[in-house]
Amino acid sequence: MIFALSKPIFYKTATQGSRAGRCHTRFSWIHSLAVWGLTEKEARAQGRSIRVAKLSMANVARAIEVGETRGFMKAIVDAETNQILGCAILGMEGGEVMTVLQVAMMGKLPYTVIRDGIFAHPTLAESLNNLFMAMNGQGLHEKK
């Protein structure tokens, strides 16, 4: 994935390596890009059977409330185990939202725990329900 962010006022990359994966977050005046674990391309290259969930920030209630609907959330899930393999969030507070998925991945939770979880409202984290419902053709989702 390549993202071009013009005229950053503040730019920082934080990288952390571990057995669970790698993570980095980039901040700019526009919004942040947070990535953790495998990308879709990496998972396919490993021959994994995967499912992909994607949600536009235009379908995220908190983003709508504050008028910052640019970006998306994307998660890669193992089709056999339902474990989250990776995620990318481009949007407001992407790094904060990604942390919920990081914890789920470190705990080896299936994506269904996040999909069915009850999160505080109004928060960006509650949109993770919609992200994973989109994978199953429920709720708000991208048009195919």
C-alpha positions in Angstrom: 0.0 0.0 0.0 1.2 3.5 -0.8 -0.3 6.5 0.8 0.8 10.1 -0.1 0.1 12.7 2.6 0.9 16.2 1.6 2.4 19.0 3.8 2.6 17.1 7.1 2.8 19.4 10.1 3.7 16.6 12.4 5.1 13.3 11.2 6.3 10.4 13.4 6.8 6.8 12.8 6.7 4.4 15.8 7.8 0.8 15.1 7.6 -2.1 17.5 8.7 -5.6 16.7 7.5 -8.7 18.5 6.5 -12.3 17.9 2.9 -11.1 17.3 3.8 -8.9 14.4 5.0 -5.5 13.5 3.3 -2.2 13.9 3.8 1.4 12.8 1.7 4.5 12.9 2.3 7.6 10.8 0.8 10.9 11.8 0.2 13.9 9.6 -2.0 16.9 9.6 -4.6 14.9 7.6 -4.9 11.8 9.7 -2.9 8.7 10.8 -2.1 5.5 9.1 -1.8 2.5 11.4 -0.7 -0.9 10.3 -0.3 -4.1 12.3 0.4 -7.7 11.2 0.1 -9.1 7.7 -1.1 -7.1 4.7 -3.6 -8.8 2.3 -0.7 -9.2 -0.2 1.5 -10.9 2.4 -1.2 -13.2 3.6 -2.0 -14.3 0.0 1.7 -14.8 -0.7 1.9 -17.2 2.3 -0.9 -19.2 0.7 -3.3 -18.5 3.4 -7.1 -18.7 2.9 -8.3 -15.2 4.0 -11.3 -13.0 4.3 -11.0 -9.3 4.0 -13.2 -6.7 5.8 -13.1 -3.1 4.7 -15.1 -0.1 6.0 -15.1 3.5 4.8 -14.6 6.1 7.5 -17.7 7.7 5.9 -19.6 4.8 7.6 -18.1 5.5 11.1 -20.5 7.3 13.4 -17.8 9.1 15.4 -16.0 10.2 12.2 -19.3 11.6 10.9 -19.9 13.4 14.2 -16.6 15.3 14.0 -16.7 15.8 10.2 -13.6 13.7 9.5 -14.8 10.9 7.2 -11.7 10.5 5.0 -10.0 7.1 5.1 -10.9 3.5 5.8 -10.4 0.5 8.1 -9.3 -2.9 6.7 -8.7 -6.2 8.4 -7.4 -9.5 7.2 -8.8 -12.6 8.8 -7.7 -16.3 8.5 -10.7 -18.0 6.9 -10.2 -21.2 8.8 -9.4 -20.0 12.3 -11.2 -16.7 12.2 -8.1 -15.1 13.8 -7.2 -11.5 12.8 -4.0 -11.6 10.8 -3.5 -7.9 10.2 -5.2 -4.5 9.9 -4.7 -1.1 8.4 -6.5 2.0 9.5 -6.2 5.3 7.6 -8.3 7.9 9.4 -8.6 10.0 12.4 -7.0 8.4 15.5 -6.2 5.3 13.4 -3.5 4.2 15.9 -5.9 4.3 18.8 -8.4 2.2 17.1 -5.8 -0.3 15.8 -4.8 -0.9 19.4 -8.0 -2.8 20.1 -7.2 -5.1 17.2 -3.6 -5.5 18.4 -4.8 -6.8 21.7 -7.3 -9.2 20.0 -4.5 -10.5 17.8 -2.1 -10.9 20.7 -4.8 -12.8 22.6 -5.5 -14.9 19.5 -9.2 -14.0 19.7 -11.4 -14.7 16.7 -12.7 -11.7 14.9 -16.2 -12.6 16.0 -15.4 -11.4 19.6 -14.8 -7.9 18.2 -17.8 -8.1 15.8 -20.1 -9.1 18.6 -18.6 -6.9 21.4 -20.3 -4.0 23.0 -18.2 -0.8 22.9 -18.7 2.6 24.4 -20.7 5.1 22.3 -19.7 7.4 20.7 -16.2 6.1 20.0 -14.2 5.1 17.0 -13.7 1.6 18.5 -17.4 0.8 18.2 -17.0 0.9 14.4 -15.0 -2.3 14.6 -18.4 -4.1 15.0 -19.4 -2.7 11.6 -16.0 -3.5 10.1 -16.4 -7.2 10.8 -20.1 -7.3 10.1 -19.2 -6.0 6.6 -17.2 -9.1 6.0 -20.3 -11.2 6.5 -22.5 -8.9 4.4 -24.3 -7.5 7.4 -24.6 -3.8 8.4 -22.8 -1.0 6.8 -20.3 -2.2 4.2 -18.5 -1.3 1.0 -20.4 -1.9 -2.2 -18.8 -4.6 -4.4 
